[in-house]
Amino acid sequence: MVKPCSFAEDVTYPARTLYTLVTCSYEINDARTFLFAVEVDEDGNEIGPDEDFLQKMDDLMKEKAQAAAAGTKGDQGQEN
């Protein structure tokens, strides 16, 4: 059973930081409560990623796409 909280707000991605907190919940047996949070400034505005972070993420995604393409090409013509 997964229910969003009534006061949830949408997050703008990519977020600079994303915190995940997990704790036991006693409403039902073996339940867990998950809380996801992002960093905000004093006025409650999300703090977005800087240009350096965005460039690193772009580079990483390009590397992953190239590796996936190379793996797919290497599998052609082989039987399982």
matplotlib code that plots the C-alpha trace (Angstrom):
import matplotlib.pyplot as plt

x = [0.0, 1.6, -0.1, 1.3, 1.0, -1.7, 0.9, 3.3, 4.8, 6.2, 10.0, 11.7, 14.4, 17.3, 17.4, 20.7, 20.2, 17.6, 17.3, 15.6, 14.6, 13.1, 11.7, 9.5, 5.8, 3.5, 0.1, 0.4, 2.8, 6.2, 5.3, 7.9, 7.5, 9.6, 10.2, 11.8, 13.1, 15.1, 17.2, 15.4, 16.5, 15.2, 12.1, 11.2, 12.4, 14.2, 18.0, 18.7, 21.9, 24.8, 26.3, 29.1, 26.7, 24.6, 27.7, 28.8, 25.4, 25.3, 28.7, 27.7, 24.5, 26.5, 28.9, 26.1, 24.4, 27.6, 28.3, 24.7, 25.0, 28.4, 26.9, 23.9, 26.1, 28.4, 25.4, 24.2, 24.4, 24.9, 22.5, 21.5]
y = [0.0, 3.3, 6.6, 10.0, 12.6, 15.3, 18.1, 16.7, 19.1, 18.3, 18.4, 20.0, 17.6, 17.5, 18.5, 19.5, 17.2, 14.6, 13.2, 9.9, 9.0, 5.7, 4.7, 2.0, 2.7, 1.1, 1.6, -1.9, -4.8, -4.5, -1.1, 1.6, 5.3, 7.0, 10.7, 12.3, 15.9, 18.4, 21.3, 24.7, 28.3, 30.5, 31.4, 27.7, 27.8, 24.7, 25.1, 23.8, 22.2, 24.4, 24.3, 22.0, 19.4, 19.6, 19.1, 16.1, 14.5, 15.1, 13.5, 10.6, 10.0, 10.2, 7.6, 5.3, 5.6, 4.8, 1.8, 0.5, 1.0, -0.8, -3.7, -4.0, -4.0, -6.7, -9.0, -9.0, -12.3, -14.3, -17.0, -17.5]
z = [0.0, -1.1, -0.4, -1.2, 1.6, 1.3, 1.4, -1.2, -3.8, -7.2, -7.5, -10.5, -11.8, -11.9, -8.3, -6.7, -3.8, -3.1, 0.4, 1.2, 4.7, 5.7, 9.1, 10.6, 10.6, 13.2, 11.4, 9.9, 10.4, 8.6, 7.2, 6.2, 5.8, 3.0, 2.9, -0.1, 0.2, -1.8, -0.6, -0.5, 0.2, 3.1, 1.1, 0.3, -3.3, -4.6, -5.1, -8.6, -9.9, -11.0, -14.5, -13.5, -12.2, -15.3, -17.5, -15.5, -15.8, -19.6, -19.9, -17.8, -19.8, -23.1, -21.8, -20.7, -24.1, -25.9, -23.7, -24.2, -28.0, -28.0, -26.0, -28.3, -31.4, -29.9, -29.3, -32.9, -34.7, -31.5, -30.4, -26.8]

ax = plt.figure().add_subplot(projection="3d")
ax.plot(x, y, z, "-o")
ax.set_aspect("equal")
plt.show()
